[in-house]
Every structure is written in C-alpha cells, then in structure tokens.
C-alpha cells in the first residue's frame, strides 16, 4: 500500500479528466509560446478557450491548437 503524505500532487489536464483540454500554461508550452503570447492570441480571437460555468480557469482544446498551426503554416521560398 502506498504511503500517504498528505501532500496533493500537482494534477493537470493530462493527468486526470480529458487529456484533450490543456491549461493555458501547458497550451503555451505546446506551441512554444510564453503564457502572455498565448493570452494575446486568445484575446485577438485566434485561439478559442473553454471555460466551465462558474469557473475562472481557462483551457485550450488541442484540436484548436492544431487548427491554429494549420492556418498559420507558410512556405518560405
């Protein structure tokens, strides 16, 4: 049986629930951006967020991150 320490582990969307939703910080890391750069894209309407009723925390759908990447791909010649 595992020893109980009374310290709660840091659980993220990857660890529990739906792994498709990422907190802002993890979504920013996924794109290689800072959290502020991620927020700027959200405020500009480029990336939608999921916010549960009554909650403050915002999540980003991985599918929306993939769509953002596809929309912003460019070939440089």
N, CA, C and O atoms as a Maestro MAE file, in Angstrom:
{
 s_m_m2io_version
 :::
 2.0.0
}

f_m_ct {
 s_m_title
 :::
 protein
 m_atom[308] {
  # First column is atom index #
  i_m_mmod_type
  r_m_x_coord
  r_m_y_coord
  r_m_z_coord
  i_m_residue_number
  s_m_chain_name
  s_m_pdb_residue_name
  s_m_pdb_atom_name
  i_m_atomic_number
  :::
  1 25 0.837 -1.178 0.000 1 A "UNK " " N  " 7
  2 3 0.000 0.000 0.000 1 A "UNK " " CA " 6
  3 2 0.887 1.248 0.000 1 A "UNK " " C  " 6
  4 15 1.897 1.296 0.703 1 A "UNK " " O  " 8
  5 25 0.509 2.254 -0.789 2 A "UNK " " N  " 7
  6 3 1.300 3.476 -0.909 2 A "UNK " " CA " 6
  7 2 1.190 4.312 0.365 2 A "UNK " " C  " 6
  8 15 0.134 4.380 0.993 2 A "UNK " " O  " 8
  9 25 2.279 4.930 0.721 3 A "UNK " " N  " 7
  10 3 2.326 5.794 1.899 3 A "UNK " " CA " 6
  11 2 1.609 7.100 1.590 3 A "UNK " " C  " 6
  12 15 1.832 7.703 0.540 3 A "UNK " " O  " 8
  13 25 0.769 7.527 2.482 4 A "UNK " " N  " 7
  14 3 0.042 8.786 2.306 4 A "UNK " " CA " 6
  15 2 0.805 9.887 3.017 4 A "UNK " " C  " 6
  16 15 1.079 9.797 4.214 4 A "UNK " " O  " 8
  17 25 1.144 10.921 2.274 5 A "UNK " " N  " 7
  18 3 1.937 12.010 2.847 5 A "UNK " " CA " 6
  19 2 1.091 13.219 3.206 5 A "UNK " " C  " 6
  20 15 1.547 14.098 3.938 5 A "UNK " " O  " 8
  21 25 -0.132 13.276 2.704 6 A "UNK " " N  " 7
  22 3 -0.975 14.444 2.941 6 A "UNK " " CA " 6
  23 2 -0.691 15.568 1.966 6 A "UNK " " C  " 6
  24 15 -1.342 16.611 2.021 6 A "UNK " " O  " 8
  25 25 0.274 15.373 1.068 7 A "UNK " " N  " 7
  26 3 0.607 16.374 0.065 7 A "UNK " " CA " 6
  27 2 -0.061 15.963 -1.240 7 A "UNK " " C  " 6
  28 15 0.148 14.860 -1.744 7 A "UNK " " O  " 8
  29 25 -0.862 16.866 -1.769 8 A "UNK " " N  " 7
  30 3 -1.563 16.569 -3.015 8 A "UNK " " CA " 6
  31 2 -0.631 16.806 -4.194 8 A "UNK " " C  " 6
  32 15 0.048 17.831 -4.268 8 A "UNK " " O  " 8
  33 25 -0.606 15.860 -5.103 9 A "UNK " " N  " 7
  34 3 0.221 16.010 -6.296 9 A "UNK " " CA " 6
  35 2 -0.370 17.080 -7.198 9 A "UNK " " C  " 6
  36 15 -1.579 17.312 -7.188 9 A "UNK " " O  " 8
  37 25 0.487 17.731 -7.980 10 A "UNK " " N  " 7
  38 3 0.032 18.714 -8.950 10 A "UNK " " CA " 6
  39 2 -0.591 17.965 -10.129 10 A "UNK " " C  " 6
  40 15 0.121 17.380 -10.945 10 A "UNK " " O  " 8
  41 25 -1.910 17.986 -10.211 11 A "UNK " " N  " 7
  42 3 -2.609 17.266 -11.270 11 A "UNK " " CA " 6
  43 2 -2.999 18.248 -12.365 11 A "UNK " " C  " 6
  44 15 -3.550 19.315 -12.092 11 A "UNK " " O  " 8
  45 25 -2.710 17.882 -13.583 12 A "UNK " " N  " 7
  46 3 -3.058 18.729 -14.716 12 A "UNK " " CA " 6
  47 2 -4.068 18.005 -15.575 12 A "UNK " " C  " 6
  48 15 -4.440 16.869 -15.279 12 A "UNK " " O  " 8
  49 25 -4.514 18.646 -16.632 13 A "UNK " " N  " 7
  50 3 -5.478 18.037 -17.534 13 A "UNK " " CA " 6
  51 2 -4.923 16.757 -18.146 13 A "UNK " " C  " 6
  52 15 -5.689 15.869 -18.521 13 A "UNK " " O  " 8
  53 25 -3.601 16.654 -18.252 14 A "UNK " " N  " 7
  54 3 -3.016 15.436 -18.802 14 A "UNK " " CA " 6
  55 2 -3.166 14.275 -17.838 14 A "UNK " " C  " 6
  56 15 -3.296 13.126 -18.261 14 A "UNK " " O  " 8
  57 25 -3.150 14.566 -16.535 15 A "UNK " " N  " 7
  58 3 -3.173 13.518 -15.537 15 A "UNK " " CA " 6
  59 2 -4.565 13.011 -15.209 15 A "UNK " " C  " 6
  60 15 -4.739 11.837 -14.879 15 A "UNK " " O  " 8
  61 25 -5.557 13.886 -15.298 16 A "UNK " " N  " 7
  62 3 -6.915 13.490 -14.970 16 A "UNK " " CA " 6
  63 2 -7.870 14.095 -15.982 16 A "UNK " " C  " 6
  64 15 -7.519 15.038 -16.692 16 A "UNK " " O  " 8
  65 25 -9.062 13.558 -16.044 17 A "UNK " " N  " 7
  66 3 -10.072 14.120 -16.916 17 A "UNK " " CA " 6
  67 2 -9.769 13.897 -18.386 17 A "UNK " " C  " 6
  68 15 -9.236 12.858 -18.774 17 A "UNK " " O  " 8
  69 25 -10.113 14.875 -19.189 18 A "UNK " " N  " 7
  70 3 -9.979 14.781 -20.631 18 A "UNK " " CA " 6
  71 2 -8.606 15.316 -21.055 18 A "UNK " " C  " 6
  72 15 -8.345 16.510 -20.910 18 A "UNK " " O  " 8
  73 25 -7.728 14.454 -21.574 19 A "UNK " " N  " 7
  74 3 -6.387 14.923 -21.962 19 A "UNK " " CA " 6
  75 2 -6.412 15.866 -23.163 19 A "UNK " " C  " 6
  76 15 -5.371 16.394 -23.555 19 A "UNK " " O  " 8
  77 25 -7.578 16.080 -23.745 20 A "UNK " " N  " 7
  78 3 -7.707 16.962 -24.896 20 A "UNK " " CA " 6
  79 2 -7.671 18.433 -24.486 20 A "UNK " " C  " 6
  80 15 -7.333 19.288 -25.304 20 A "UNK " " O  " 8
  81 25 -8.011 18.740 -23.236 21 A "UNK " " N  " 7
  82 3 -8.021 20.120 -22.753 21 A "UNK " " CA " 6
  83 2 -6.764 20.395 -21.945 21 A "UNK " " C  " 6
  84 15 -6.418 19.647 -21.031 21 A "UNK " " O  " 8
  85 25 -6.084 21.481 -22.298 22 A "UNK " " N  " 7
  86 3 -4.856 21.860 -21.605 22 A "UNK " " CA " 6
  87 2 -5.045 23.203 -20.911 22 A "UNK " " C  " 6
  88 15 -5.678 24.102 -21.463 22 A "UNK " " O  " 8
  89 25 -4.499 23.347 -19.700 23 A "UNK " " N  " 7
  90 3 -4.481 24.675 -19.079 23 A "UNK " " CA " 6
  91 2 -3.640 25.624 -19.953 23 A "UNK " " C  " 6
  92 15 -2.814 25.173 -20.746 23 A "UNK " " O  " 8
  93 25 -3.855 26.921 -19.802 24 A "UNK " " N  " 7
  94 3 -3.165 27.913 -20.628 24 A "UNK " " CA " 6
  95 2 -1.658 27.718 -20.656 24 A "UNK " " C  " 6
  96 15 -1.043 27.782 -21.721 24 A "UNK " " O  " 8
  97 25 -1.062 27.483 -19.500 25 A "UNK " " N  " 7
  98 3 0.392 27.345 -19.428 25 A "UNK " " CA " 6
  99 2 0.876 26.174 -20.288 25 A "UNK " " C  " 6
  100 15 1.853 26.302 -21.026 25 A "UNK " " O  " 8
  101 25 0.192 25.040 -20.191 26 A "UNK " " N  " 7
  102 3 0.598 23.876 -20.980 26 A "UNK " " CA " 6
  103 2 0.324 24.074 -22.466 26 A "UNK " " C  " 6
  104 15 1.098 23.616 -23.306 26 A "UNK " " O  " 8
  105 25 -0.772 24.754 -22.794 27 A "UNK " " N  " 7
  106 3 -1.077 25.040 -24.193 27 A "UNK " " CA " 6
  107 2 0.002 25.947 -24.783 27 A "UNK " " C  " 6
  108 15 0.427 25.753 -25.923 27 A "UNK " " O  " 8
  109 25 0.443 26.934 -24.008 28 A "UNK " " N  " 7
  110 3 1.514 27.831 -24.464 28 A "UNK " " CA " 6
  111 2 2.798 27.041 -24.707 28 A "UNK " " C  " 6
  112 15 3.465 27.233 -25.724 28 A "UNK " " O  " 8
  113 25 3.140 26.158 -23.780 29 A "UNK " " N  " 7
  114 3 4.337 25.324 -23.943 29 A "UNK " " CA " 6
  115 2 4.206 24.442 -25.175 29 A "UNK " " C  " 6
  116 15 5.181 24.232 -25.897 29 A "UNK " " O  " 8
  117 25 3.017 23.928 -25.416 30 A "UNK " " N  " 7
  118 3 2.751 23.047 -26.563 30 A "UNK " " CA " 6
  119 2 3.061 23.769 -27.878 30 A "UNK " " C  " 6
  120 15 3.553 23.166 -28.832 30 A "UNK " " O  " 8
  121 25 2.762 25.081 -27.908 31 A "UNK " " N  " 7
  122 3 3.038 25.886 -29.107 31 A "UNK " " CA " 6
  123 2 4.416 26.539 -29.082 31 A "UNK " " C  " 6
  124 15 4.846 27.118 -30.079 31 A "UNK " " O  " 8
  125 25 5.107 26.451 -27.958 32 A "UNK " " N  " 7
  126 3 6.413 27.102 -27.845 32 A "UNK " " CA " 6
  127 2 6.301 28.597 -27.609 32 A "UNK " " C  " 6
  128 15 7.180 29.361 -28.006 32 A "UNK " " O  " 8
  129 25 5.225 29.012 -26.966 33 A "UNK " " N  " 7
  130 3 4.986 30.429 -26.680 33 A "UNK " " CA " 6
  131 2 5.076 30.688 -25.188 33 A "UNK " " C  " 6
  132 15 5.052 29.758 -24.382 33 A "UNK " " O  " 8
  133 25 5.178 31.962 -24.826 34 A "UNK " " N  " 7
  134 3 5.032 32.341 -23.426 34 A "UNK " " CA " 6
  135 2 3.539 32.370 -23.111 34 A "UNK " " C  " 6
  136 15 2.707 32.382 -24.018 34 A "UNK " " O  " 8
  137 25 3.209 32.381 -21.836 35 A "UNK " " N  " 7
  138 3 1.795 32.449 -21.451 35 A "UNK " " CA " 6
  139 2 1.181 33.763 -21.943 35 A "UNK " " C  " 6
  140 15 0.030 33.786 -22.381 35 A "UNK " " O  " 8
  141 25 1.951 34.858 -21.872 36 A "UNK " " N  " 7
  142 3 1.418 36.138 -22.347 36 A "UNK " " CA " 6
  143 2 1.190 36.145 -23.853 36 A "UNK " " C  " 6
  144 15 0.201 36.706 -24.324 36 A "UNK " " O  " 8
  145 25 2.080 35.538 -24.602 37 A "UNK " " N  " 7
  146 3 1.883 35.448 -26.053 37 A "UNK " " CA " 6
  147 2 0.638 34.615 -26.362 37 A "UNK " " C  " 6
  148 15 -0.103 34.912 -27.299 37 A "UNK " " O  " 8
  149 25 0.420 33.572 -25.566 38 A "UNK " " N  " 7
  150 3 -0.779 32.740 -25.727 38 A "UNK " " CA " 6
  151 2 -2.035 33.558 -25.437 38 A "UNK " " C  " 6
  152 15 -3.016 33.492 -26.177 38 A "UNK " " O  " 8
  153 25 -1.990 34.332 -24.347 39 A "UNK " " N  " 7
  154 3 -3.149 35.175 -23.999 39 A "UNK " " CA " 6
  155 2 -3.444 36.193 -25.094 39 A "UNK " " C  " 6
  156 15 -4.606 36.453 -25.406 39 A "UNK " " O  " 8
  157 25 -2.403 36.766 -25.672 40 A "UNK " " N  " 7
  158 3 -2.609 37.747 -26.752 40 A "UNK " " CA " 6
  159 2 -3.333 37.118 -27.936 40 A "UNK " " C  " 6
  160 15 -4.189 37.754 -28.550 40 A "UNK " " O  " 8
  161 25 -2.996 35.884 -28.255 41 A "UNK " " N  " 7
  162 3 -3.671 35.195 -29.358 41 A "UNK " " CA " 6
  163 2 -5.118 34.864 -29.001 41 A "UNK " " C  " 6
  164 15 -5.999 34.896 -29.859 41 A "UNK " " O  " 8
  165 25 -5.353 34.551 -27.740 42 A "UNK " " N  " 7
  166 3 -6.722 34.291 -27.282 42 A "UNK " " CA " 6
  167 2 -7.534 35.582 -27.353 42 A "UNK " " C  " 6
  168 15 -8.650 35.582 -27.873 42 A "UNK " " O  " 8
  169 25 -6.981 36.687 -26.831 43 A "UNK " " N  " 7
  170 3 -7.681 37.977 -26.846 43 A "UNK " " CA " 6
  171 2 -7.938 38.469 -28.261 43 A "UNK " " C  " 6
  172 15 -8.921 39.167 -28.510 43 A "UNK " " O  " 8
  173 25 -7.053 38.105 -29.194 44 A "UNK " " N  " 7
  174 3 -7.227 38.506 -30.601 44 A "UNK " " CA " 6
  175 2 -8.240 37.618 -31.322 44 A "UNK " " C  " 6
  176 15 -8.568 37.864 -32.483 44 A "UNK " " O  " 8
  177 25 -8.735 36.582 -30.633 45 A "UNK " " N  " 7
  178 3 -9.727 35.696 -31.249 45 A "UNK " " CA " 6
  179 2 -9.110 34.631 -32.145 45 A "UNK " " C  " 6
  180 15 -9.826 33.972 -32.899 45 A "UNK " " O  " 8
  181 25 -7.802 34.451 -32.078 46 A "UNK " " N  " 7
  182 3 -7.136 33.465 -32.922 46 A "UNK " " CA " 6
  183 2 -7.249 32.054 -32.366 46 A "UNK " " C  " 6
  184 15 -7.232 31.085 -33.125 46 A "UNK " " O  " 8
  185 25 -7.362 31.929 -31.052 47 A "UNK " " N  " 7
  186 3 -7.465 30.627 -30.388 47 A "UNK " " CA " 6
  187 2 -8.614 30.702 -29.377 47 A "UNK " " C  " 6
  188 15 -8.586 31.542 -28.477 47 A "UNK " " O  " 8
  189 25 -9.626 29.831 -29.515 48 A "UNK " " N  " 7
  190 3 -10.730 29.837 -28.538 48 A "UNK " " CA " 6
  191 2 -10.343 29.127 -27.244 48 A "UNK " " C  " 6
  192 15 -9.411 28.323 -27.222 48 A "UNK " " O  " 8
  193 25 -11.066 29.429 -26.168 49 A "UNK " " N  " 7
  194 3 -10.827 28.777 -24.881 49 A "UNK " " CA " 6
  195 2 -12.110 28.116 -24.399 49 A "UNK " " C  " 6
  196 15 -13.210 28.453 -24.839 49 A "UNK " " O  " 8
  197 25 -11.943 27.170 -23.489 50 A "UNK " " N  " 7
  198 3 -13.058 26.503 -22.823 50 A "UNK " " CA " 6
  199 2 -13.028 26.959 -21.376 50 A "UNK " " C  " 6
  200 15 -12.002 26.865 -20.702 50 A "UNK " " O  " 8
  201 25 -14.163 27.453 -20.907 51 A "UNK " " N  " 7
  202 3 -14.260 27.891 -19.520 51 A "UNK " " CA " 6
  203 2 -15.554 27.305 -18.965 51 A "UNK " " C  " 6
  204 15 -16.631 27.540 -19.514 51 A "UNK " " O  " 8
  205 25 -15.453 26.549 -17.887 52 A "UNK " " N  " 7
  206 3 -16.616 25.896 -17.320 52 A "UNK " " CA " 6
  207 2 -17.455 26.898 -16.546 52 A "UNK " " C  " 6
  208 15 -16.905 27.821 -15.946 52 A "UNK " " O  " 8
  209 25 -18.793 26.738 -16.544 53 A "UNK " " N  " 7
  210 3 -19.680 27.671 -15.844 53 A "UNK " " CA " 6
  211 2 -19.277 27.829 -14.376 53 A "UNK " " C  " 6
  212 15 -19.081 26.845 -13.662 53 A "UNK " " O  " 8
  213 25 -19.159 29.068 -13.949 54 A "UNK " " N  " 7
  214 3 -18.796 29.361 -12.568 54 A "UNK " " CA " 6
  215 2 -17.303 29.275 -12.288 54 A "UNK " " C  " 6
  216 15 -16.862 29.600 -11.186 54 A "UNK " " O  " 8
  217 25 -16.520 28.841 -13.271 55 A "UNK " " N  " 7
  218 3 -15.083 28.708 -13.072 55 A "UNK " " CA " 6
  219 2 -14.327 29.871 -13.686 55 A "UNK " " C  " 6
  220 15 -14.848 30.585 -14.543 55 A "UNK " " O  " 8
  221 25 -13.098 30.052 -13.239 56 A "UNK " " N  " 7
  222 3 -12.253 31.113 -13.784 56 A "UNK " " CA " 6
  223 2 -11.175 30.569 -14.695 56 A "UNK " " C  " 6
  224 15 -10.706 31.258 -15.602 56 A "UNK " " O  " 8
  225 25 -10.782 29.327 -14.449 57 A "UNK " " N  " 7
  226 3 -9.684 28.737 -15.200 57 A "UNK " " CA " 6
  227 2 -10.097 28.495 -16.650 57 A "UNK " " C  " 6
  228 15 -11.215 28.066 -16.934 57 A "UNK " " O  " 8
  229 25 -9.165 28.781 -17.554 58 A "UNK " " N  " 7
  230 3 -9.419 28.601 -18.980 58 A "UNK " " CA " 6
  231 2 -8.571 27.452 -19.499 58 A "UNK " " C  " 6
  232 15 -7.421 27.274 -19.099 58 A "UNK " " O  " 8
  233 25 -9.165 26.679 -20.397 59 A "UNK " " N  " 7
  234 3 -8.492 25.551 -21.019 59 A "UNK " " CA " 6
  235 2 -8.501 25.734 -22.522 59 A "UNK " " C  " 6
  236 15 -9.358 26.424 -23.073 59 A "UNK " " O  " 8
  237 25 -7.539 25.107 -23.178 60 A "UNK " " N  " 7
  238 3 -7.460 25.182 -24.632 60 A "UNK " " CA " 6
  239 2 -7.547 23.757 -25.174 60 A "UNK " " C  " 6
  240 15 -6.878 22.847 -24.685 60 A "UNK " " O  " 8
  241 25 -8.375 23.590 -26.179 61 A "UNK " " N  " 7
  242 3 -8.561 22.294 -26.829 61 A "UNK " " CA " 6
  243 2 -7.379 22.042 -27.771 61 A "UNK " " C  " 6
  244 15 -7.031 22.905 -28.576 61 A "UNK " " O  " 8
  245 25 -6.770 20.869 -27.671 62 A "UNK " " N  " 7
  246 3 -5.639 20.533 -28.537 62 A "UNK " " CA " 6
  247 2 -6.025 20.637 -30.006 62 A "UNK " " C  " 6
  248 15 -5.204 21.021 -30.839 62 A "UNK " " O  " 8
  249 25 -7.264 20.298 -30.327 63 A "UNK " " N  " 7
  250 3 -7.715 20.385 -31.724 63 A "UNK " " CA " 6
  251 2 -7.669 21.833 -32.219 63 A "UNK " " C  " 6
  252 15 -7.360 22.084 -33.384 63 A "UNK " " O  " 8
  253 25 -7.978 22.781 -31.331 64 A "UNK " " N  " 7
  254 3 -7.893 24.199 -31.712 64 A "UNK " " CA " 6
  255 2 -6.446 24.630 -31.910 64 A "UNK " " C  " 6
  256 15 -6.156 25.462 -32.770 64 A "UNK " " O  " 8
  257 25 -5.534 24.064 -31.113 65 A "UNK " " N  " 7
  258 3 -4.108 24.364 -31.305 65 A "UNK " " CA " 6
  259 2 -3.634 23.826 -32.659 65 A "UNK " " C  " 6
  260 15 -2.879 24.493 -33.367 65 A "UNK " " O  " 8
  261 25 -4.076 22.630 -33.007 66 A "UNK " " N  " 7
  262 3 -3.702 22.047 -34.294 66 A "UNK " " CA " 6
  263 2 -4.280 22.863 -35.451 66 A "UNK " " C  " 6
  264 15 -3.614 23.052 -36.469 66 A "UNK " " O  " 8
  265 25 -5.515 23.346 -35.301 67 A "UNK " " N  " 7
  266 3 -6.133 24.199 -36.321 67 A "UNK " " CA " 6
  267 2 -5.354 25.502 -36.469 67 A "UNK " " C  " 6
  268 15 -5.120 25.967 -37.585 67 A "UNK " " O  " 8
  269 25 -4.951 26.090 -35.340 68 A "UNK " " N  " 7
  270 3 -4.161 27.321 -35.360 68 A "UNK " " CA " 6
  271 2 -2.858 27.098 -36.126 68 A "UNK " " C  " 6
  272 15 -2.458 27.938 -36.933 68 A "UNK " " O  " 8
  273 25 -2.201 25.978 -35.875 69 A "UNK " " N  " 7
  274 3 -0.953 25.657 -36.579 69 A "UNK " " CA " 6
  275 2 -1.205 25.538 -38.076 69 A "UNK " " C  " 6
  276 15 -0.467 26.114 -38.875 69 A "UNK " " O  " 8
  277 25 -2.236 24.802 -38.462 70 A "UNK " " N  " 7
  278 3 -2.529 24.610 -39.897 70 A "UNK " " CA " 6
  279 2 -2.838 25.940 -40.582 70 A "UNK " " C  " 6
  280 15 -2.404 26.169 -41.711 70 A "UNK " " O  " 8
  281 25 -3.587 26.820 -39.906 71 A "UNK " " N  " 7
  282 3 -3.941 28.125 -40.501 71 A "UNK " " CA " 6
  283 2 -2.721 29.027 -40.673 71 A "UNK " " C  " 6
  284 15 -2.716 29.910 -41.531 71 A "UNK " " O  " 8
  285 25 -1.707 28.812 -39.873 72 A "UNK " " N  " 7
  286 3 -0.565 29.706 -39.878 72 A "UNK " " CA " 6
  287 2 0.682 29.121 -40.533 72 A "UNK " " C  " 6
  288 15 1.771 29.682 -40.412 72 A "UNK " " O  " 8
  289 25 0.527 28.010 -41.218 73 A "UNK " " N  " 7
  290 3 1.664 27.431 -41.936 73 A "UNK " " CA " 6
  291 2 1.967 28.248 -43.180 73 A "UNK " " C  " 6
  292 15 1.057 28.684 -43.885 73 A "UNK " " O  " 8
  293 25 3.224 28.447 -43.438 74 A "UNK " " N  " 7
  294 3 3.661 29.196 -44.617 74 A "UNK " " CA " 6
  295 2 4.866 28.491 -45.231 74 A "UNK " " C  " 6
  296 15 5.671 27.885 -44.525 74 A "UNK " " O  " 8
  297 25 4.977 28.577 -46.535 75 A "UNK " " N  " 7
  298 3 6.161 28.090 -47.229 75 A "UNK " " CA " 6
  299 2 6.991 29.295 -47.598 75 A "UNK " " C  " 6
  300 15 6.506 30.233 -48.231 75 A "UNK " " O  " 8
  301 25 8.240 29.261 -47.198 76 A "UNK " " N  " 7
  302 3 9.142 30.375 -47.494 76 A "UNK " " CA " 6
  303 2 10.109 29.923 -48.575 76 A "UNK " " C  " 6
  304 15 10.815 28.924 -48.435 76 A "UNK " " O  " 8
  305 25 10.117 30.688 -49.657 77 A "UNK " " N  " 7
  306 3 10.974 30.346 -50.792 77 A "UNK " " CA " 6
  307 2 12.098 31.340 -50.897 77 A "UNK " " C  " 6
  308 15 12.937 31.231 -51.792 77 A "UNK " " O  " 8
  :::
 }
 m_bond[307] {
  # First column is bond index #
  i_m_from
  i_m_to
  i_m_order
  :::
  1 1 2 1
  2 2 3 1
  3 3 4 2
  4 3 5 1
  5 5 6 1
  6 6 7 1
  7 7 8 2
  8 7 9 1
  9 9 10 1
  10 10 11 1
  11 11 12 2
  12 11 13 1
  13 13 14 1
  14 14 15 1
  15 15 16 2
  16 15 17 1
  17 17 18 1
  18 18 19 1
  19 19 20 2
  20 19 21 1
  21 21 22 1
  22 22 23 1
  23 23 24 2
  24 23 25 1
  25 25 26 1
  26 26 27 1
  27 27 28 2
  28 27 29 1
  29 29 30 1
  30 30 31 1
  31 31 32 2
  32 31 33 1
  33 33 34 1
  34 34 35 1
  35 35 36 2
  36 35 37 1
  37 37 38 1
  38 38 39 1
  39 39 40 2
  40 39 41 1
  41 41 42 1
  42 42 43 1
  43 43 44 2
  44 43 45 1
  45 45 46 1
  46 46 47 1
  47 47 48 2
  48 47 49 1
  49 49 50 1
  50 50 51 1
  51 51 52 2
  52 51 53 1
  53 53 54 1
  54 54 55 1
  55 55 56 2
  56 55 57 1
  57 57 58 1
  58 58 59 1
  59 59 60 2
  60 59 61 1
  61 61 62 1
  62 62 63 1
  63 63 64 2
  64 63 65 1
  65 65 66 1
  66 66 67 1
  67 67 68 2
  68 67 69 1
  69 69 70 1
  70 70 71 1
  71 71 72 2
  72 71 73 1
  73 73 74 1
  74 74 75 1
  75 75 76 2
  76 75 77 1
  77 77 78 1
  78 78 79 1
  79 79 80 2
  80 79 81 1
  81 81 82 1
  82 82 83 1
  83 83 84 2
  84 83 85 1
  85 85 86 1
  86 86 87 1
  87 87 88 2
  88 87 89 1
  89 89 90 1
  90 90 91 1
  91 91 92 2
  92 91 93 1
  93 93 94 1
  94 94 95 1
  95 95 96 2
  96 95 97 1
  97 97 98 1
  98 98 99 1
  99 99 100 2
  100 99 101 1
  101 101 102 1
  102 102 103 1
  103 103 104 2
  104 103 105 1
  105 105 106 1
  106 106 107 1
  107 107 108 2
  108 107 109 1
  109 109 110 1
  110 110 111 1
  111 111 112 2
  112 111 113 1
  113 113 114 1
  114 114 115 1
  115 115 116 2
  116 115 117 1
  117 117 118 1
  118 118 119 1
  119 119 120 2
  120 119 121 1
  121 121 122 1
  122 122 123 1
  123 123 124 2
  124 123 125 1
  125 125 126 1
  126 126 127 1
  127 127 128 2
  128 127 129 1
  129 129 130 1
  130 130 131 1
  131 131 132 2
  132 131 133 1
  133 133 134 1
  134 134 135 1
  135 135 136 2
  136 135 137 1
  137 137 138 1
  138 138 139 1
  139 139 140 2
  140 139 141 1
  141 141 142 1
  142 142 143 1
  143 143 144 2
  144 143 145 1
  145 145 146 1
  146 146 147 1
  147 147 148 2
  148 147 149 1
  149 149 150 1
  150 150 151 1
  151 151 152 2
  152 151 153 1
  153 153 154 1
  154 154 155 1
  155 155 156 2
  156 155 157 1
  157 157 158 1
  158 158 159 1
  159 159 160 2
  160 159 161 1
  161 161 162 1
  162 162 163 1
  163 163 164 2
  164 163 165 1
  165 165 166 1
  166 166 167 1
  167 167 168 2
  168 167 169 1
  169 169 170 1
  170 170 171 1
  171 171 172 2
  172 171 173 1
  173 173 174 1
  174 174 175 1
  175 175 176 2
  176 175 177 1
  177 177 178 1
  178 178 179 1
  179 179 180 2
  180 179 181 1
  181 181 182 1
  182 182 183 1
  183 183 184 2
  184 183 185 1
  185 185 186 1
  186 186 187 1
  187 187 188 2
  188 187 189 1
  189 189 190 1
  190 190 191 1
  191 191 192 2
  192 191 193 1
  193 193 194 1
  194 194 195 1
  195 195 196 2
  196 195 197 1
  197 197 198 1
  198 198 199 1
  199 199 200 2
  200 199 201 1
  201 201 202 1
  202 202 203 1
  203 203 204 2
  204 203 205 1
  205 205 206 1
  206 206 207 1
  207 207 208 2
  208 207 209 1
  209 209 210 1
  210 210 211 1
  211 211 212 2
  212 211 213 1
  213 213 214 1
  214 214 215 1
  215 215 216 2
  216 215 217 1
  217 217 218 1
  218 218 219 1
  219 219 220 2
  220 219 221 1
  221 221 222 1
  222 222 223 1
  223 223 224 2
  224 223 225 1
  225 225 226 1
  226 226 227 1
  227 227 228 2
  228 227 229 1
  229 229 230 1
  230 230 231 1
  231 231 232 2
  232 231 233 1
  233 233 234 1
  234 234 235 1
  235 235 236 2
  236 235 237 1
  237 237 238 1
  238 238 239 1
  239 239 240 2
  240 239 241 1
  241 241 242 1
  242 242 243 1
  243 243 244 2
  244 243 245 1
  245 245 246 1
  246 246 247 1
  247 247 248 2
  248 247 249 1
  249 249 250 1
  250 250 251 1
  251 251 252 2
  252 251 253 1
  253 253 254 1
  254 254 255 1
  255 255 256 2
  256 255 257 1
  257 257 258 1
  258 258 259 1
  259 259 260 2
  260 259 261 1
  261 261 262 1
  262 262 263 1
  263 263 264 2
  264 263 265 1
  265 265 266 1
  266 266 267 1
  267 267 268 2
  268 267 269 1
  269 269 270 1
  270 270 271 1
  271 271 272 2
  272 271 273 1
  273 273 274 1
  274 274 275 1
  275 275 276 2
  276 275 277 1
  277 277 278 1
  278 278 279 1
  279 279 280 2
  280 279 281 1
  281 281 282 1
  282 282 283 1
  283 283 284 2
  284 283 285 1
  285 285 286 1
  286 286 287 1
  287 287 288 2
  288 287 289 1
  289 289 290 1
  290 290 291 1
  291 291 292 2
  292 291 293 1
  293 293 294 1
  294 294 295 1
  295 295 296 2
  296 295 297 1
  297 297 298 1
  298 298 299 1
  299 299 300 2
  300 299 301 1
  301 301 302 1
  302 302 303 1
  303 303 304 2
  304 303 305 1
  305 305 306 1
  306 306 307 1
  307 307 308 2
  :::
 }
}
